[in-house]
């Protein structure tokens, strides 16, 4: 009997772990839960439906970025104009490491203003996904050989009320790699480096 219970417990644990690992990616444009308080979601794109945001960035990936692995893929996005775009760990001039050192404070400030405990980088990836996959009219724009994407991103409460609006700027180089992602307010800044 004890062996039977141990077997059932092992199967239950395995199913829970598989469920956590196999959670489907959210569709772009879905309202996403970004924290326990304050901001409950970001929406953008052609449609808005309810959904939950799961952490986008695995801690192991960020650990690899922290130890200097610049070519590790942090996130990928599908765009109509350029196809697949990748956010790599990068270095001091582009990618996740560059975004973190230059603009983490700005991403965190947006979340803090709305009392959200979400992680800045999960929020950044969600906003960047909206800008890349559902850019505003007239985007992407080419500036100095780079593509500049932007879109309106609405920060929503649990009840669906709009708490704020961003127009994040995402700059992509000719290799289809993200150089920068910034939570710009009313107007995108396509001159970012």
N, C-alpha and C positions, 0 to 999 in steps of 0.2 A: 504494500500500500504506500509506503514511504517513497519507494522508487517511482511509483506512478505520479505522486504529487510533485516530486522533483522534476519529472518529465514535463508535466503540465506547466509548472512555473518557468522552466527553461523555454518552452514554446511561447508562453505569454511574453516573456522578456524579449525574445527574438522578434516577435510580431511588433512590439512597441518600438524597438530599435529600427526595424525595417520601415515602419510607418513614418518615423521621424526622418529617416534618410530619403525616403521616396516621396516626400510631399511634392506635389506638382508646383511648377513655377507659376507665379501669378501672371495673368494676362495683363498686358500693358493697358493702362487706362482704368484699371480696377482701383477702387478706393482701397487703401492699404492701411492697416493699423501700424502706427509708427511709435506708439508709446502707451504707457499706462494712464497718463493724464495729459491734459492739454491737447496737443495735436493727435488726432486719432486716424488721420489718413491724408494721403496726397492723391489728388485726382488730376487727370489731364487726358488729352486724347479725345477721340470722337465719341466715346460713350463712358458713362460712369455707372459702375455696378459695385455692390458691396463685396468685400473680401478681406482677408486678414493678411498682414505682412509678416512673413517669417524672416528671421535674420538672413540677409542676403549674402553676407561675407563670412565664410567659415573661419574660425579662429586659426586654424592651421595655415590657411592661405596668408592671413595677415602676419602670422609668425614668420613665414618665409619672406615676406616683404621686409619685415624688421631685421632679418639676418642678411639682407643684401641680394636676394634672388630677384633680379630686375625683370626677367622674362617670364615670370609666373603670371598666368592669367587670373585676374581678380574677378572680372565679369565680362560677359560678351553681350552685344546688342545687335539686333537686326534692323537695318535701315533700308528704305526704298532706294535712296540715291547712291549710297556707297556699299551696300551689302553689309557684311559682318564687320563690326567695329569692336575692338578689344580694349579694355582697361587692364593694363599690365601693372605689376608692382612698380616698375619704372625706377627713377632715380631723382636727383635734385632738380632735374629740368623737365620731367614729364611723368605722367602716370600717377598711381595712387600715392607714392611717397611724396611727389611734388605737391599734389593736391592737399595732402595732410599737412605738410610743412607750411604751405602758403595760405590755405583757406579753411582748415579745420575749425578755427575759431569762428569764422563767419557762419559755417553750417551749424555749429553748436549754438551760436547766438540766436539763430532763428528758432531752433528747438526750445532753448531756454526761455525765450520770450513767450512761448505758449505752454510753459511748464511741462514739457515732454521729457521723459527719461529715455527716449530712444537713442540709439547710437548714431552719432553724426554720419558715419560712413554708410550705414544702411539707408539713411535718409538721402544722402548724396546720390547713391546708386539708384534709388527709386526716382528721384527728380531727374537725374541724367537719362534714365530709361525713357521717361516721358518726353524729354526734349529730343532725344535721338530717334525714337520710334514714332512719335507724333509731333514733328516740329510745327511751329507756327507758320502761317503763310509767309512766303518769302525766304524761308530757311530750308536747307542750309545756305549760307552765304560763303563765298570764297574771299578770304582776307589774307594777304601775304602768303599765298600758297597753302593755306590751311582752311578747313571747313569749320564754320561756326554754326552751331545749332542752338535753338532756344524754343521754348514753348511756355504757355501759361500753366502754372502748377498751383492748384488751390489747396490750401491747408484746411482740413475739415475736422470738426469735432465729432464725437460719437453720434450726435443727433443729426449730423449732416450740415450744420451751419458752417459757413466759410469764416475761418479765423484769419486768414491772410492769403495773399497772392504773391508768388515769386515768378520770375522769368529767368530760370537758371541758364547760364551760358556754358556750353560744352564745346571745347575746341579740339579738333581732330586733325592729325597730320596726314601727309600723303601716303603713309603706310597703313592708314586706317586704325591708328592707335590714339587713344585719348591722351591729350597733353594736359588739359585743365578742365575743371568743372567747378563753377562758382555760383553761389545762390544770389544772383543779381536781382535787384528789386524790380523797378518799373521798366528798365531798358537793358537789354543784353549788352555785354561788353566784348565785342569780337576782336579787340586788340590784345587780349590776354596772351601771356607767354608762359 
